[in-house]
């Protein structure tokens, strides 16, 4: 699946309002006190444990890293 398809599938599972994709939003999650890393494709904040489980399953099935 390509990037847009994955984001679309995630959006269908957990709702677009729970997904951050703008560089200005996701870059915060790529760094800490000691390290500036590569910005992630997306950051999700699921509304429930069920949403979280479905999102993680999709990412794992697609071979994506989940941090």
C-alpha positions as CSV (number, residue, x, y, z in Angstrom):
1,X,0.0,0.0,0.0
2,X,1.3,3.5,-0.8
3,X,1.5,6.4,1.7
4,X,-1.9,7.9,0.8
5,X,-3.6,4.5,0.9
6,X,-2.2,3.8,4.4
7,X,-3.3,7.2,5.6
8,X,-6.7,6.7,4.1
9,X,-7.1,3.3,5.7
10,X,-6.0,4.8,9.1
11,X,-8.5,7.6,8.6
12,X,-11.2,5.1,7.9
13,X,-10.4,3.1,11.1
14,X,-9.8,5.8,13.6
15,X,-11.0,9.1,12.0
16,X,-9.0,11.8,10.3
17,X,-9.3,14.0,13.4
18,X,-7.0,11.5,15.3
19,X,-4.2,11.7,12.7
20,X,-1.5,14.4,12.4
21,X,0.4,14.6,9.1
22,X,1.6,18.2,8.8
23,X,5.4,18.5,9.3
24,X,4.9,21.3,11.8
25,X,2.8,18.9,13.9
26,X,4.8,15.7,13.6
27,X,8.3,17.1,13.8
28,X,7.9,17.5,17.6
29,X,7.6,13.7,17.8
30,X,10.9,13.1,16.0
31,X,13.2,14.7,18.6
32,X,14.0,14.7,22.3
33,X,16.5,16.5,24.5
34,X,19.5,14.7,22.9
35,X,18.4,13.8,19.3
36,X,16.7,15.3,16.3
37,X,15.4,12.5,14.1
38,X,13.5,12.1,10.9
39,X,9.9,13.3,11.1
40,X,7.4,10.4,11.1
41,X,4.9,9.9,8.3
42,X,2.1,10.4,10.8
43,X,1.3,10.6,14.5
44,X,-2.0,9.1,15.7
45,X,-3.9,9.8,18.9
46,X,-6.7,7.1,18.8
47,X,-9.8,7.8,20.7
48,X,-10.1,4.3,22.2
49,X,-8.1,1.2,22.9
50,X,-10.0,-0.5,20.0
51,X,-8.9,2.2,17.6
52,X,-5.3,1.9,18.8
53,X,-5.4,-1.9,18.3
54,X,-6.8,-1.5,14.8
55,X,-4.3,1.1,13.8
56,X,-1.3,-0.9,15.2
57,X,-2.6,-4.0,13.3
58,X,-2.8,-2.1,10.1
59,X,0.7,-0.7,10.5
60,X,2.2,-4.1,11.4
61,X,0.4,-5.7,8.5
62,X,2.0,-3.1,6.2
63,X,5.4,-3.5,7.7
64,X,5.5,0.0,9.2
65,X,7.4,0.9,12.3
66,X,5.3,1.8,15.3
67,X,6.9,3.8,18.1
